[in-house]
Amino acid sequence: MACCDLPIAAEDCDRAFTVDASRVTFGRGCLAEVGERASALGLRRVALFSDAGVAGLPIFTTTRDSLVAAGLDVATYTDVHVEPTDASFLDAARFARELNPDGYVSLGGGSVIDTCKAANLCATHPAELLTYVNAPIGEGKPVPGPLKPHIACPTTAGTGSEVTGIAIFDLLSLKAKTGIASHALRPTEALVDPDCTASLPPEVVASAGLDVLSHALESYTARPYVRRRAPERPSLRPMSQGANPWSDLGCREALRLLGRFLERAVHDASDDEAREQMMWAATLAGIAFGNAGVHAPHGMAYAVAGLVRDFRPSGYPADEPLVPHGMAVILNAPASFRFTAEASPQRHLEGARLLGADTRGAGATDAGEVLAGELVRIMRAVRMPNGLGGVGYTEDDVAALTAGAYPQQRLLQNAPREMSKPVLADLFRRAMRYW
C-alpha cells in the first residue's frame, strides 16, 4: 500500500494495524451451547435480551433452556425496539441497572445485540448516553473500563454486530442515526447458528444480506490504514482504521459468497446451503469492517433511516414507518461507489467481479460504472426500492438528508475521497432513482 497522502507527512502516517475479534463459534445447532459458554465465563445471573418477535420462536426457548440447564438464573428483556432509539437504549439500561447481572446474552438481529451492548455499557459505567456517542454528535469519550461478559447470538445474516464494538441507534432529537464505537463494546463471544435464519421472510434476508454486501465493499474500498495519522498512543488507534490486509481477506471472501448465494437465500427459504453461507459471509464481513470501518453509504444511510416519513416495508413490523438498515445503506451505494471509484479503481473492479460482474476489458475509468451497474442488478433481483425515491424521498429532501449525514464523520472520514457537504448533496440527488 502507498504511504499516506498529503497534507499528512509520511513520517506521521500509521505503519501498523490492529486486529480485534470476538471468540466465534459457527455451525448449525451451536446455539444450544450458550448455557455451557455462559457458565464457563463464570456467570451465575444472566440478562437475556431479545425482541418480541424472536421471543415467540423456538430458538428463544432453546436459548433460555440451555441457560437454565447450566444452572443459571435467567432474567429476560424482550422489549427491544426494532431500529433502536436513544429512548429504547435508556429503557434497556434501566432494566440492566436494576437487575445487575453477572453478564448478558443477546438473541436477535443487530437491534437486539446493539441494545444489549448499550445496556451493558450504561449499567456498568453510568453516564449520560451522549457521553459515549461519537463526536461531533456526542462527546465521544472513551469507555472507562471493561464491560461485563456478553454472548451475542445473531438471528439475521446481516449486521455483524456480534463481532463488532459498535452500537447504532436513532437519536430522536436529531432525526438521524448515530452510534457508540469502542473496543469495550465488542461481545466476548459470538454463537453464530445458521438455523436461526430459517424463519426469516425474504424481505428481511434481502435487506440484511445487502448490509453484509455494503460492509464488505465499503471496508475493501475504505481509505487504507497507512493513509491515516498515527495515533498518539497505540490504545487510541480507531476501529475504523481503514482497509488493511486482514480486513481485505474477509471482504473478498464475503463478496464472493454474496455473489453466489444472496439471491438464492432470498428467493428460496428452503435453500439451507445459501442461508448458511450468507451467515458465514455476515460473520466474515463483520470481523472485516470491525477492523477497517465502513464509509459513505453507511454514513448517508443514517439520515435516510432517521428522516423516514411513511414508508413501511413488507416483512417488517408495520406499526411505524421504517427504512430497514440494509435497505437504507444499499440505496446510496451505486451513487457512492461511482464517486469513490476514482480513488481505487482496481478495488472497485475486483469488488464487482467477486459479486459476479463481467469485468473483462474494463479499465480504470470504467470501474465506478461497472460496480454500480452490478449493484443495481442485484438490487432489482432482490426487489429493493428504486433508489431513495422508492422510499418516499424527493429532491426537496436533499438538504435535510445532507444535514443528517454530514455529522457522521467517523464514517465519512473513512471514505477514500472527501465527503464534503456539496459532495453528499450530489450523491443524494444521484441516488434518487437508478432505473
N, C-alpha and C positions, 0 to 999 in steps of 0.2 A: 504494500500500500504506500501511496505517496505521503510525504510529510504534510503537515498542516499548511493551509493556505494563509497568506497574509490577510488581516493585519497581525496575526499571532506569529511571533518569531519562532523559527524552527526549534530553538533550544527550550522554548516554553511549552512545546507540544507534549502530550502524554505519549509514553512509549510502552505502556503496559495496559492490559485489560484484566478485569476480574470476572470470574465465573462463579455464580451462585445458583443453587437449585435446591428445592425441597427433596427429601427422600421420596422416591416414586416407586409404587408397586402398581404394575399394569397387568390386567388379564381378566378374562371372564370369571365371575364369581368371587373376585378378591374383596368385594365389599363385605363379605362375611368375616373377614379378618379384622374388622375395625375394633372389636372388643379386645382381642389379644394385643393389638397395636397400642390401644389406649392404656391398657394395663401395664404394658412394657415401659411406657413413658412415666409410670408412677401415678397415674390419675386414679382418683377414687370418686370424685364427684364431677360429672361431666355435663356441660351445657350442649344439647343437641339442637343445632339451628337448621331450619328448613322453611319451606313456604307451604301455603295451604294446599296447593296442587300436589306437590310431592308427598305431603303428609298423608294423602289418601291412597298412595301407591304401595304395592308390596315391598318395594325397595326401602321404604321408610321403616316398615315392620322388621325387615331383615337387619337394618342398622341398629334399631333400638334393641331388638332381641339379642344381637351379638354383644352389645354393651352390657346388657343386664346379665347375660350368661357369664360374662367375665367378672361378675361381682361388683359392677359399678353402679353408683347412684346416678340416675339419669333424669335431668330436667329438660323439657322440650320448649323451644321457642319457634312457633310456626307462623308468626305474623310478619315475616319478611315481605317487603314491598317489591314487586317486580319493577325493575329500574328504580333502585332506592333513591331516597331523597335525604337531605340533612335531617329532616324531621324523623324519618323512619330509622336512620342510623342512631339518633339520640334515644328513640324508644327502645331499641335493642340494647343500647348501652346501659339504660336504666335497669333492664332485666338482668344484665350481666353483673352490674354492681350489687344488686340485691341478692343474687344467687351466690356470688363469689365462688365460682367453681375452680377446680384444680386445672381444668383445661377445656377445650372446645372440640366439637365435631360438627362440621358443616356438610349437609347433604342437599345439593341443588345446583343450579346454574351459577353464573357469575354474580347475580344479585345476592344470592344466599351466602356465597363464600366471602364476597366483599363486605356484606353486613356483619358477618361473624368476625372478620378482621377488625372492623371499626369498633365493634362492641368489646373485643379483647383489648384493643388499644385504650379506649376511653375508660374502661373499668380498671385496667392495670396502671395507667398513668393519667389520672383525671386532669382534664384541662378543657377549655373551650375548643370545640371541634376545629374552628378556623386556625387555631394554634398550629396544627399539623398539616393543614391543607396547603397545596403547592402555591408558592408565590407566583404572580403578584396578587392572586385572589385571596389567599390566606397568608399567614406569617411564614409558613414553610420551615418551622422549627424542627430540628431533628427529634426523633423519638428518644427519650432519655435512657432507655434500657430495654432489656429483652421482655417479650410478652410471654404469656402462658402458652403451653403446647396447644397446637391446633392441627387436627387431622382433617383435611379437605377431601370430600368425595364428590366429584363433579357428576352431574346428570345430563349435561349437554356437551357436545363436541364443539366447543367454541371459544370461550373467553380465555382459557388457560390460567384462570385466577388461582387454581390450585397450586401453581408453581411460581407465582409472582408476588412481589411485595407491593402491590398496587390495589387500592380500593377506590372505586369510582361511584359518584352519586350526583344527583341533580341538586344544585344549590338553588332553592326555590326563589330566593330574593333576586338572583341573577338571571333566572330562566336559562341556565346553561349547566352542562355537566362540568365537574372538576374532580379532583381526587387527592388522595394521600399516597405518597410513594416513599417507602422506606424498606430497607432490608429486613427490619424487625417484623414487618407485616407478613413476610413470606411464610406460608404454612410450614409446620415442622415436617409433616408427611402428607403425601397425596396417595389416595387409593383410587385408581382410575379403572373402573369396571365398565367395559363396553355394553354389558347387559342393561345398564342404567338408561341407555338411549332408545331401548326397544319401543317404548310407547310414545315417543315424540312425534308430533304431527309434521308433515313435510315442510310447512312454512317455518317452523322453528329450526328444523335441520338445515334448511337453506340459509337462514339468517345467521345461525351460529357458524356454519361452515364458511360463509363469506367473511365472517370476523377472523377466522383462522387464516384464510387466504390473505386478508389485509395485514394481519400480524406478520406473516412470513414475508410478503412483498415489501412492506414498509421497513422491516428490520434489515432486509437484504439490501435495500437501496438507501438506508439511512447514512448520514454523514459518518465517515469512517472514524474510528476511535482515535487515530493518530492526527486527526484534524481538530482535536479538542485541546484546550488548555489543560495542562497537567494540574491535578488538584493540589491544594496547599498541603494536604495530608492524605495518605492513601485511604484512610477511612472515609474521606469525603468524595471519593470517586463515585459519580452518579450511576444508578442502574441504567439510565438511558445514556450509556457511554458511547453509543454508535456501533456501526457494523464492525464485527471482529471475526477472526477465524472460527471461534466456537459457535457464535450465532449463525454464521454462514452455513455451517453443516446442517443445523436443524431447519433453517429456512429452505434450503434446496430440497431436502427430503420431504418436508411438509408440502411444498409446492408440487412436487412430483406426485405425491399421494392424492392431493386435491384434484390434479388433472385427471387422475384415473378413477377416483371414487366419489367425488362430490355429487355429481349428477345422479349416479346410481343410488347413493344414500338418500337423496331427496325423493326420487321417483319410485323407490321400491323399499317399503318398510321391512320387508322380509329378507332383504339382502344383508345377511349378517356380516359377510366379509366387508362390505362397503361401510357399514356402521362402525365396525371395529377399526378399520383403517382410518376413518375420519377421527375417531377418538385418539388414535396414536398420533395423527397429524396435529391435532389440537395440543397434545402434550409437547410435542417437539417444537411447535411454533411458540407455545407459551414459555418454554425454557429459553428459546432464542430471543424473543422480544423482552423477556425479563432481564436479559443481559445486554441488550442492544438498544431497545426502545423503538417505538413507532413514531410516525411523524404526521404529515399534513392531513391525510384522510381521517385519521382519528381525531386530530385537533379540531377539524371542521365538523366532525360528527357530533361533538359535544353540543354545539349550537343547534344543529339540526334536531337532535332529540329534545333539547331543552325548550325550544320555541314551538314545538308542535301544537296545533290548534284542535283539529278534529279528525285526524287520521286514526283509523282503528284497523290494524291488520288482522286477517284471518289467522287462526291458530293460536292467538294470544287472548288473554282476558280482555273483555270488551267493556269493562266498567269505566274506563277513562282513555283519553287519547294517548297514543303511543307510537313512536317510531322505534322499533327494536334496535338494539345497539349495532348488530352486524349489518342491518339494513342501512342505518344512518351512516355507517362507515363506507360501505361499498358504493353508495350513491355519489360520493365525492371522488371515488378512486380513479375512474377513467380520466377525468379532467386533471386531477392532481398528477398522475403519472405521465400524462402528455407534457406537463410542465417540467417535472423533475428529470425526465429522461436525458436532457442535455448534460446533466452533471455526471451521469454514469451510464451511457447508452448500452454498454455490453451487459451490465447487470439487468437492465430493463429488458433487453432482448432475451437474456437467459431465463428470467422470470416468465416471460411469455412462452418460451419453448417448453419449460418444465410443465406449464399448465396445459400444453397441448397445441399451441400455435405453430404454424409452419413458418419458421424464421429463415429458411434458405434464401439466400440472396439479399437479405435485409441488411442495411448498413446503419451507421450511427444516426443518421438523420431520420431513419425510419422507426427508431426504437420506440418513441412515445406512441406513435400511431399504431404500431403492431401490438404493443401491450394493451393499450386502451381498447383496441378492437377485440382482443381476446376476452378482456374483462366484460365488455358489453355482450359478447356472445354468451358468456356464462350467465350473466345476469338475466338475459332473456330465457335461457334454458331452464333456470330455476324460478322463473316467474317473479323477478323483482320489479318494483315500480320503475317507470321510465324517468329516471332522474328525480331531482328534487321536486319538480312539478308534479310528479306522481304521488307525492305525499302531502300536497297542498300548498307548496311554496310558489311564489312568483317573483319576478324581478323587483317588485316593490319590497320584498323582504331581504334583499341583498345587504342593505346597510345594517339591519339588525343581526343577520347571520354573521356578518364580518365582525361586528362589535362583540358578539358572543364567542367567536372563535379566537380572536386576537390575544386575549389574556392567557390562552393555553400555551404559554411559552415553553414549558417543559417539553412539550411535544414538537412545537413548531421549530424550535432551535435545533431539533434533531434532523430536520429535513436537509437534503443536500443542496438546496437553493434557498435563498432568502424568502421568507414568507411575510412580506410587508402587508399592510392593510390594503393597498391597491391590488396587490397580487391576489390576496384572499378574495377580495370582491370580484375580481375577474374569474377566479376559479369557481366561485359560487354561481356566477352567471353561466359559465360553460357547463355546469353540472345540472342545469335546469331540465335539459332534455337530451337524450342520446340517440333516439331512433324515431 
